[in-house]
Amino acid sequence: MQLMLNGEIKNISATTLDDLVIELKLEQRTIAIELNNAVVPRSEYHSTNLQKNDKLEIVHMIGGG
């Protein structure tokens, strides 16, 4: 399926946000995902289905001190 991911068109096989996190090998607790201009709570990743042409923005949190 084709999605817009952080401004780039990507072909992915994931069907949910949980699957996408696994496919992209991301650390779930250090990211935030926006799907079609709405931030999705981590607790909803498993039940949030992806559709062709969805627009996703994934942001990595970076700690510092």
PDB file with SEQRES, HELIX, SHEET and CRYST1 records, atoms N, CA, C and O in Angstrom:
SEQRES   1 A   65  MET GLN LEU MET LEU ASN GLY GLU ILE LYS ASN ILE SER          
SEQRES   2 A   65  ALA THR THR LEU ASP ASP LEU VAL ILE GLU LEU LYS LEU          
SEQRES   3 A   65  GLU GLN ARG THR ILE ALA ILE GLU LEU ASN ASN ALA VAL          
SEQRES   4 A   65  VAL PRO ARG SER GLU TYR HIS SER THR ASN LEU GLN LYS          
SEQRES   5 A   65  ASN ASP LYS LEU GLU ILE VAL HIS MET ILE GLY GLY GLY          
HELIX    1 AA1 LEU A   17  GLU A   23  1                                   7    
HELIX    2 AA2 GLN A   28  THR A   30  5                                   3    
HELIX    3 AA3 ARG A   42  SER A   47  5                                   6    
SHEET    1 AA1 5 GLU A   8  ASN A  11  0                                        
SHEET    2 AA1 5 GLN A   2  LEU A   5 -1                                        
SHEET    3 AA1 5 LYS A  55  HIS A  60  1                                        
SHEET    4 AA1 5 ILE A  31  LEU A  35 -1                                        
SHEET    5 AA1 5 ALA A  38  VAL A  40 -1                                        
CRYST1    1.000    1.000    1.000  90.00  90.00  90.00 P 1           1          
ATOM      1  N   MET A   1       0.847  -1.171   0.000  1.00  0.00           N  
ATOM      2  CA  MET A   1       0.000   0.000   0.000  1.00  0.00           C  
ATOM      3  C   MET A   1       0.895   1.237   0.000  1.00  0.00           C  
ATOM      4  O   MET A   1       1.982   1.225   0.577  1.00  0.00           O  
ATOM      5  N   GLN A   2       0.439   2.281  -0.638  1.00  0.00           N  
ATOM      6  CA  GLN A   2       1.214   3.502  -0.752  1.00  0.00           C  
ATOM      7  C   GLN A   2       0.699   4.554   0.230  1.00  0.00           C  
ATOM      8  O   GLN A   2      -0.499   4.829   0.295  1.00  0.00           O  
ATOM      9  N   LEU A   3       1.637   5.140   1.000  1.00  0.00           N  
ATOM     10  CA  LEU A   3       1.331   6.184   1.969  1.00  0.00           C  
ATOM     11  C   LEU A   3       2.278   7.349   1.773  1.00  0.00           C  
ATOM     12  O   LEU A   3       3.317   7.220   1.125  1.00  0.00           O  
ATOM     13  N   MET A   4       1.910   8.491   2.339  1.00  0.00           N  
ATOM     14  CA  MET A   4       2.822   9.630   2.417  1.00  0.00           C  
ATOM     15  C   MET A   4       3.379   9.608   3.840  1.00  0.00           C  
ATOM     16  O   MET A   4       2.647   9.826   4.806  1.00  0.00           O  
ATOM     17  N   LEU A   5       4.674   9.342   3.958  1.00  0.00           N  
ATOM     18  CA  LEU A   5       5.317   9.223   5.263  1.00  0.00           C  
ATOM     19  C   LEU A   5       6.396  10.284   5.391  1.00  0.00           C  
ATOM     20  O   LEU A   5       7.401  10.252   4.681  1.00  0.00           O  
ATOM     21  N   ASN A   6       6.179  11.224   6.302  1.00  0.00           N  
ATOM     22  CA  ASN A   6       7.108  12.340   6.513  1.00  0.00           C  
ATOM     23  C   ASN A   6       7.466  13.031   5.196  1.00  0.00           C  
ATOM     24  O   ASN A   6       8.624  13.357   4.938  1.00  0.00           O  
ATOM     25  N   GLY A   7       6.442  13.242   4.379  1.00  0.00           N  
ATOM     26  CA  GLY A   7       6.623  13.980   3.140  1.00  0.00           C  
ATOM     27  C   GLY A   7       7.104  13.175   1.947  1.00  0.00           C  
ATOM     28  O   GLY A   7       7.295  13.729   0.864  1.00  0.00           O  
ATOM     29  N   GLU A   8       7.305  11.865   2.130  1.00  0.00           N  
ATOM     30  CA  GLU A   8       7.768  11.010   1.036  1.00  0.00           C  
ATOM     31  C   GLU A   8       6.775   9.886   0.794  1.00  0.00           C  
ATOM     32  O   GLU A   8       6.209   9.333   1.738  1.00  0.00           O  
ATOM     33  N   ILE A   9       6.566   9.551  -0.465  1.00  0.00           N  
ATOM     34  CA  ILE A   9       5.695   8.429  -0.795  1.00  0.00           C  
ATOM     35  C   ILE A   9       6.438   7.132  -0.496  1.00  0.00           C  
ATOM     36  O   ILE A   9       7.561   6.930  -0.957  1.00  0.00           O  
ATOM     37  N   LYS A  10       5.798   6.248   0.284  1.00  0.00           N  
ATOM     38  CA  LYS A  10       6.398   4.967   0.671  1.00  0.00           C  
ATOM     39  C   LYS A  10       5.415   3.843   0.385  1.00  0.00           C  
ATOM     40  O   LYS A  10       4.204   4.017   0.523  1.00  0.00           O  
ATOM     41  N   ASN A  11       5.938   2.697  -0.010  1.00  0.00           N  
ATOM     42  CA  ASN A  11       5.135   1.487  -0.140  1.00  0.00           C  
ATOM     43  C   ASN A  11       5.385   0.642   1.095  1.00  0.00           C  
ATOM     44  O   ASN A  11       6.528   0.314   1.412  1.00  0.00           O  
ATOM     45  N   ILE A  12       4.317   0.293   1.786  1.00  0.00           N  
ATOM     46  CA  ILE A  12       4.436  -0.492   3.014  1.00  0.00           C  
ATOM     47  C   ILE A  12       3.456  -1.657   2.959  1.00  0.00           C  
ATOM     48  O   ILE A  12       2.502  -1.657   2.181  1.00  0.00           O  
ATOM     49  N   SER A  13       3.719  -2.657   3.811  1.00  0.00           N  
ATOM     50  CA  SER A  13       2.803  -3.791   3.893  1.00  0.00           C  
ATOM     51  C   SER A  13       1.958  -3.752   5.164  1.00  0.00           C  
ATOM     52  O   SER A  13       1.022  -4.540   5.305  1.00  0.00           O  
ATOM     53  N   ALA A  14       2.273  -2.848   6.088  1.00  0.00           N  
ATOM     54  CA  ALA A  14       1.549  -2.744   7.359  1.00  0.00           C  
ATOM     55  C   ALA A  14       0.088  -2.370   7.123  1.00  0.00           C  
ATOM     56  O   ALA A  14      -0.241  -1.644   6.185  1.00  0.00           O  
ATOM     57  N   THR A  15      -0.783  -2.884   7.997  1.00  0.00           N  
ATOM     58  CA  THR A  15      -2.203  -2.550   7.905  1.00  0.00           C  
ATOM     59  C   THR A  15      -2.683  -1.732   9.101  1.00  0.00           C  
ATOM     60  O   THR A  15      -3.758  -1.134   9.045  1.00  0.00           O  
ATOM     61  N   THR A  16      -1.896  -1.697  10.189  1.00  0.00           N  
ATOM     62  CA  THR A  16      -2.217  -0.880  11.363  1.00  0.00           C  
ATOM     63  C   THR A  16      -0.985  -0.073  11.755  1.00  0.00           C  
ATOM     64  O   THR A  16       0.117  -0.333  11.272  1.00  0.00           O  
ATOM     65  N   LEU A  17      -1.179   0.902  12.629  1.00  0.00           N  
ATOM     66  CA  LEU A  17      -0.024   1.674  13.102  1.00  0.00           C  
ATOM     67  C   LEU A  17       0.946   0.784  13.872  1.00  0.00           C  
ATOM     68  O   LEU A  17       2.159   0.957  13.759  1.00  0.00           O  
ATOM     69  N   ASP A  18       0.430  -0.166  14.651  1.00  0.00           N  
ATOM     70  CA  ASP A  18       1.300  -1.120  15.356  1.00  0.00           C  
ATOM     71  C   ASP A  18       2.187  -1.863  14.358  1.00  0.00           C  
ATOM     72  O   ASP A  18       3.396  -1.978  14.561  1.00  0.00           O  
ATOM     73  N   ASP A  19       1.586  -2.364  13.286  1.00  0.00           N  
ATOM     74  CA  ASP A  19       2.344  -3.077  12.248  1.00  0.00           C  
ATOM     75  C   ASP A  19       3.388  -2.167  11.602  1.00  0.00           C  
ATOM     76  O   ASP A  19       4.495  -2.608  11.290  1.00  0.00           O  
ATOM     77  N   LEU A  20       3.033  -0.899  11.402  1.00  0.00           N  
ATOM     78  CA  LEU A  20       3.959   0.043  10.786  1.00  0.00           C  
ATOM     79  C   LEU A  20       5.182   0.277  11.675  1.00  0.00           C  
ATOM     80  O   LEU A  20       6.314   0.311  11.192  1.00  0.00           O  
ATOM     81  N   VAL A  21       4.944   0.434  12.966  1.00  0.00           N  
ATOM     82  CA  VAL A  21       6.053   0.621  13.916  1.00  0.00           C  
ATOM     83  C   VAL A  21       7.011  -0.565  13.838  1.00  0.00           C  
ATOM     84  O   VAL A  21       8.229  -0.386  13.850  1.00  0.00           O  
ATOM     85  N   ILE A  22       6.464  -1.767  13.757  1.00  0.00           N  
ATOM     86  CA  ILE A  22       7.290  -2.977  13.658  1.00  0.00           C  
ATOM     87  C   ILE A  22       8.013  -3.010  12.311  1.00  0.00           C  
ATOM     88  O   ILE A  22       9.212  -3.282  12.256  1.00  0.00           O  
ATOM     89  N   GLU A  23       7.293  -2.738  11.235  1.00  0.00           N  
ATOM     90  CA  GLU A  23       7.889  -2.778   9.888  1.00  0.00           C  
ATOM     91  C   GLU A  23       9.049  -1.789   9.754  1.00  0.00           C  
ATOM     92  O   GLU A  23      10.063  -2.093   9.126  1.00  0.00           O  
ATOM     93  N   LEU A  24       8.892  -0.609  10.348  1.00  0.00           N  
ATOM     94  CA  LEU A  24       9.929   0.411  10.259  1.00  0.00           C  
ATOM     95  C   LEU A  24      10.992   0.279  11.348  1.00  0.00           C  
ATOM     96  O   LEU A  24      11.944   1.057  11.399  1.00  0.00           O  
ATOM     97  N   LYS A  25      10.814  -0.720  12.219  1.00  0.00           N  
ATOM     98  CA  LYS A  25      11.760  -0.992  13.322  1.00  0.00           C  
ATOM     99  C   LYS A  25      11.955   0.235  14.205  1.00  0.00           C  
ATOM    100  O   LYS A  25      13.081   0.635  14.498  1.00  0.00           O  
ATOM    101  N   LEU A  26      10.833   0.827  14.624  1.00  0.00           N  
ATOM    102  CA  LEU A  26      10.857   2.010  15.476  1.00  0.00           C  
ATOM    103  C   LEU A  26      10.645   1.618  16.933  1.00  0.00           C  
ATOM    104  O   LEU A  26       9.997   0.614  17.229  1.00  0.00           O  
ATOM    105  N   GLU A  27      11.192   2.411  17.829  1.00  0.00           N  
ATOM    106  CA  GLU A  27      10.983   2.222  19.270  1.00  0.00           C  
ATOM    107  C   GLU A  27       9.714   2.987  19.638  1.00  0.00           C  
ATOM    108  O   GLU A  27       9.703   4.218  19.639  1.00  0.00           O  
ATOM    109  N   GLN A  28       8.646   2.250  19.950  1.00  0.00           N  
ATOM    110  CA  GLN A  28       7.324   2.852  20.133  1.00  0.00           C  
ATOM    111  C   GLN A  28       7.296   3.931  21.209  1.00  0.00           C  
ATOM    112  O   GLN A  28       6.575   4.918  21.061  1.00  0.00           O  
ATOM    113  N   ARG A  29       8.051   3.774  22.274  1.00  0.00           N  
ATOM    114  CA  ARG A  29       7.957   4.755  23.359  1.00  0.00           C  
ATOM    115  C   ARG A  29       8.698   6.058  23.072  1.00  0.00           C  
ATOM    116  O   ARG A  29       8.603   6.999  23.861  1.00  0.00           O  
ATOM    117  N   THR A  30       9.430   6.136  21.968  1.00  0.00           N  
ATOM    118  CA  THR A  30      10.172   7.369  21.665  1.00  0.00           C  
ATOM    119  C   THR A  30       9.641   8.078  20.416  1.00  0.00           C  
ATOM    120  O   THR A  30      10.322   8.938  19.857  1.00  0.00           O  
ATOM    121  N   ILE A  31       8.439   7.726  19.979  1.00  0.00           N  
ATOM    122  CA  ILE A  31       7.870   8.362  18.789  1.00  0.00           C  
ATOM    123  C   ILE A  31       6.460   8.875  19.061  1.00  0.00           C  
ATOM    124  O   ILE A  31       5.792   8.453  20.006  1.00  0.00           O  
ATOM    125  N   ALA A  32       6.037   9.782  18.217  1.00  0.00           N  
ATOM    126  CA  ALA A  32       4.640  10.215  18.171  1.00  0.00           C  
ATOM    127  C   ALA A  32       4.231  10.123  16.703  1.00  0.00           C  
ATOM    128  O   ALA A  32       5.010  10.434  15.802  1.00  0.00           O  
ATOM    129  N   ILE A  33       2.992   9.690  16.486  1.00  0.00           N  
ATOM    130  CA  ILE A  33       2.509   9.533  15.108  1.00  0.00           C  
ATOM    131  C   ILE A  33       1.271  10.398  14.893  1.00  0.00           C  
ATOM    132  O   ILE A  33       0.313  10.378  15.665  1.00  0.00           O  
ATOM    133  N   GLU A  34       1.343  11.155  13.805  1.00  0.00           N  
ATOM    134  CA  GLU A  34       0.199  11.944  13.360  1.00  0.00           C  
ATOM    135  C   GLU A  34      -0.328  11.295  12.090  1.00  0.00           C  
ATOM    136  O   GLU A  34       0.423  11.070  11.141  1.00  0.00           O  
ATOM    137  N   LEU A  35      -1.613  10.996  12.076  1.00  0.00           N  
ATOM    138  CA  LEU A  35      -2.255  10.362  10.929  1.00  0.00           C  
ATOM    139  C   LEU A  35      -3.314  11.305  10.398  1.00  0.00           C  
ATOM    140  O   LEU A  35      -4.283  11.621  11.088  1.00  0.00           O  
ATOM    141  N   ASN A  36      -3.122  11.753   9.166  1.00  0.00           N  
ATOM    142  CA  ASN A  36      -4.083  12.670   8.525  1.00  0.00           C  
ATOM    143  C   ASN A  36      -4.403  13.873   9.421  1.00  0.00           C  
ATOM    144  O   ASN A  36      -5.563  14.225   9.636  1.00  0.00           O  
ATOM    145  N   ASN A  37      -3.331  14.490   9.936  1.00  0.00           N  
ATOM    146  CA  ASN A  37      -3.401  15.716  10.740  1.00  0.00           C  
ATOM    147  C   ASN A  37      -3.975  15.545  12.141  1.00  0.00           C  
ATOM    148  O   ASN A  37      -4.379  16.532  12.756  1.00  0.00           O  
ATOM    149  N   ALA A  38      -4.023  14.327  12.661  1.00  0.00           N  
ATOM    150  CA  ALA A  38      -4.483  14.087  14.032  1.00  0.00           C  
ATOM    151  C   ALA A  38      -3.493  13.160  14.732  1.00  0.00           C  
ATOM    152  O   ALA A  38      -3.156  12.095  14.214  1.00  0.00           O  
ATOM    153  N   VAL A  39      -3.027  13.576  15.921  1.00  0.00           N  
ATOM    154  CA  VAL A  39      -2.110  12.736  16.692  1.00  0.00           C  
ATOM    155  C   VAL A  39      -2.875  11.522  17.211  1.00  0.00           C  
ATOM    156  O   VAL A  39      -3.976  11.651  17.745  1.00  0.00           O  
ATOM    157  N   VAL A  40      -2.281  10.350  17.049  1.00  0.00           N  
ATOM    158  CA  VAL A  40      -2.914   9.102  17.491  1.00  0.00           C  
ATOM    159  C   VAL A  40      -2.265   8.675  18.806  1.00  0.00           C  
ATOM    160  O   VAL A  40      -1.044   8.528  18.870  1.00  0.00           O  
ATOM    161  N   PRO A  41      -3.069   8.472  19.862  1.00  0.00           N  
ATOM    162  CA  PRO A  41      -2.502   7.987  21.128  1.00  0.00           C  
ATOM    163  C   PRO A  41      -1.890   6.596  20.947  1.00  0.00           C  
ATOM    164  O   PRO A  41      -2.413   5.771  20.198  1.00  0.00           O  
ATOM    165  N   ARG A  42      -0.789   6.352  21.633  1.00  0.00           N  
ATOM    166  CA  ARG A  42      -0.107   5.053  21.548  1.00  0.00           C  
ATOM    167  C   ARG A  42      -1.064   3.890  21.836  1.00  0.00           C  
ATOM    168  O   ARG A  42      -0.952   2.819  21.238  1.00  0.00           O  
ATOM    169  N   SER A  43      -1.990   4.111  22.745  1.00  0.00           N  
ATOM    170  CA  SER A  43      -2.928   3.049  23.124  1.00  0.00           C  
ATOM    171  C   SER A  43      -3.857   2.659  21.971  1.00  0.00           C  
ATOM    172  O   SER A  43      -4.543   1.640  22.050  1.00  0.00           O  
ATOM    173  N   GLU A  44      -3.883   3.458  20.907  1.00  0.00           N  
ATOM    174  CA  GLU A  44      -4.760   3.170  19.768  1.00  0.00           C  
ATOM    175  C   GLU A  44      -4.007   2.670  18.534  1.00  0.00           C  
ATOM    176  O   GLU A  44      -4.627   2.427  17.499  1.00  0.00           O  
ATOM    177  N   TYR A  45      -2.685   2.512  18.623  1.00  0.00           N  
ATOM    178  CA  TYR A  45      -1.905   2.063  17.469  1.00  0.00           C  
ATOM    179  C   TYR A  45      -2.408   0.716  16.949  1.00  0.00           C  
ATOM    180  O   TYR A  45      -2.495   0.512  15.738  1.00  0.00           O  
ATOM    181  N   HIS A  46      -2.740  -0.207  17.862  1.00  0.00           N  
ATOM    182  CA  HIS A  46      -3.153  -1.555  17.439  1.00  0.00           C  
ATOM    183  C   HIS A  46      -4.503  -1.553  16.720  1.00  0.00           C  
ATOM    184  O   HIS A  46      -4.777  -2.443  15.916  1.00  0.00           O  
ATOM    185  N   SER A  47      -5.336  -0.572  17.002  1.00  0.00           N  
ATOM    186  CA  SER A  47      -6.680  -0.552  16.402  1.00  0.00           C  
ATOM    187  C   SER A  47      -6.830   0.509  15.307  1.00  0.00           C  
ATOM    188  O   SER A  47      -7.919   0.690  14.763  1.00  0.00           O  
ATOM    189  N   THR A  48      -5.742   1.204  14.987  1.00  0.00           N  
ATOM    190  CA  THR A  48      -5.808   2.240  13.951  1.00  0.00           C  
ATOM    191  C   THR A  48      -5.350   1.653  12.622  1.00  0.00           C  
ATOM    192  O   THR A  48      -4.170   1.371  12.416  1.00  0.00           O  
ATOM    193  N   ASN A  49      -6.313   1.478  11.732  1.00  0.00           N  
ATOM    194  CA  ASN A  49      -6.026   0.897  10.417  1.00  0.00           C  
ATOM    195  C   ASN A  49      -5.491   1.949   9.460  1.00  0.00           C  
ATOM    196  O   ASN A  49      -5.885   3.114   9.497  1.00  0.00           O  
ATOM    197  N   LEU A  50      -4.586   1.504   8.606  1.00  0.00           N  
ATOM    198  CA  LEU A  50      -4.022   2.369   7.577  1.00  0.00           C  
ATOM    199  C   LEU A  50      -4.763   2.153   6.271  1.00  0.00           C  
ATOM    200  O   LEU A  50      -5.218   1.049   5.968  1.00  0.00           O  
ATOM    201  N   GLN A  51      -4.875   3.230   5.501  1.00  0.00           N  
ATOM    202  CA  GLN A  51      -5.552   3.172   4.210  1.00  0.00           C  
ATOM    203  C   GLN A  51      -4.639   3.775   3.146  1.00  0.00           C  
ATOM    204  O   GLN A  51      -3.790   4.616   3.440  1.00  0.00           O  
ATOM    205  N   LYS A  52      -4.823   3.340   1.935  1.00  0.00           N  
ATOM    206  CA  LYS A  52      -4.049   3.877   0.815  1.00  0.00           C  
ATOM    207  C   LYS A  52      -4.132   5.404   0.819  1.00  0.00           C  
ATOM    208  O   LYS A  52      -5.199   5.982   1.024  1.00  0.00           O  
ATOM    209  N   ASN A  53      -2.991   6.040   0.589  1.00  0.00           N  
ATOM    210  CA  ASN A  53      -2.863   7.496   0.507  1.00  0.00           C  
ATOM    211  C   ASN A  53      -3.004   8.235   1.838  1.00  0.00           C  
ATOM    212  O   ASN A  53      -3.135   9.459   1.843  1.00  0.00           O  
ATOM    213  N   ASP A  54      -2.979   7.513   2.977  1.00  0.00           N  
ATOM    214  CA  ASP A  54      -2.944   8.186   4.272  1.00  0.00           C  
ATOM    215  C   ASP A  54      -1.692   9.048   4.346  1.00  0.00           C  
ATOM    216  O   ASP A  54      -0.680   8.747   3.714  1.00  0.00           O  
ATOM    217  N   LYS A  55      -1.771  10.116   5.121  1.00  0.00           N  
ATOM    218  CA  LYS A  55      -0.629  11.006   5.332  1.00  0.00           C  
ATOM    219  C   LYS A  55      -0.166  10.830   6.781  1.00  0.00           C  
ATOM    220  O   LYS A  55      -0.914  11.101   7.721  1.00  0.00           O  
ATOM    221  N   LEU A  56       1.074  10.374   6.944  1.00  0.00           N  
ATOM    222  CA  LEU A  56       1.634  10.126   8.272  1.00  0.00           C  
ATOM    223  C   LEU A  56       2.848  11.002   8.516  1.00  0.00           C  
ATOM    224  O   LEU A  56       3.662  11.233   7.623  1.00  0.00           O  
ATOM    225  N   GLU A  57       2.950  11.482   9.736  1.00  0.00           N  
ATOM    226  CA  GLU A  57       4.153  12.173  10.196  1.00  0.00           C  
ATOM    227  C   GLU A  57       4.589  11.434  11.452  1.00  0.00           C  
ATOM    228  O   GLU A  57       3.806  11.270  12.387  1.00  0.00           O  
ATOM    229  N   ILE A  58       5.835  10.993  11.472  1.00  0.00           N  
ATOM    230  CA  ILE A  58       6.393  10.302  12.642  1.00  0.00           C  
ATOM    231  C   ILE A  58       7.511  11.167  13.192  1.00  0.00           C  
ATOM    232  O   ILE A  58       8.446  11.531  12.478  1.00  0.00           O  
ATOM    233  N   VAL A  59       7.398  11.491  14.474  1.00  0.00           N  
ATOM    234  CA  VAL A  59       8.375  12.337  15.142  1.00  0.00           C  
ATOM    235  C   VAL A  59       9.068  11.518  16.215  1.00  0.00           C  
ATOM    236  O   VAL A  59       8.417  10.837  17.007  1.00  0.00           O  
ATOM    237  N   HIS A  60      10.406  11.589  16.238  1.00  0.00           N  
ATOM    238  CA  HIS A  60      11.193  10.914  17.271  1.00  0.00           C  
ATOM    239  C   HIS A  60      11.479  11.884  18.391  1.00  0.00           C  
ATOM    240  O   HIS A  60      11.907  13.013  18.149  1.00  0.00           O  
ATOM    241  N   MET A  61      11.242  11.448  19.629  1.00  0.00           N  
ATOM    242  CA  MET A  61      11.544  12.271  20.806  1.00  0.00           C  
ATOM    243  C   MET A  61      13.031  12.086  21.146  1.00  0.00           C  
ATOM    244  O   MET A  61      13.562  10.976  21.115  1.00  0.00           O  
ATOM    245  N   ILE A  62      13.668  13.186  21.463  1.00  0.00           N  
ATOM    246  CA  ILE A  62      15.073  13.140  21.841  1.00  0.00           C  
ATOM    247  C   ILE A  62      15.215  13.815  23.199  1.00  0.00           C  
ATOM    248  O   ILE A  62      14.807  14.961  23.382  1.00  0.00           O  
ATOM    249  N   GLY A  63      15.799  13.086  24.150  1.00  0.00           N  
ATOM    250  CA  GLY A  63      16.025  13.653  25.486  1.00  0.00           C  
ATOM    251  C   GLY A  63      17.367  14.336  25.555  1.00  0.00           C  
ATOM    252  O   GLY A  63      18.273  14.044  24.775  1.00  0.00           O  
ATOM    253  N   GLY A  64      17.480  15.220  26.467  1.00  0.00           N  
ATOM    254  CA  GLY A  64      18.750  15.926  26.647  1.00  0.00           C  
ATOM    255  C   GLY A  64      18.807  16.523  28.039  1.00  0.00           C  
ATOM    256  O   GLY A  64      17.863  16.426  28.823  1.00  0.00           O  
ATOM    257  N   GLY A  65      19.897  17.118  28.310  1.00  0.00           N  
ATOM    258  CA  GLY A  65      19.975  17.681  29.654  1.00  0.00           C  
ATOM    259  C   GLY A  65      21.001  18.758  29.772  1.00  0.00           C  
ATOM    260  O   GLY A  65      21.180  19.326  30.849  1.00  0.00           O  
TER     261      GLY A  65                                                      
END                                                                             
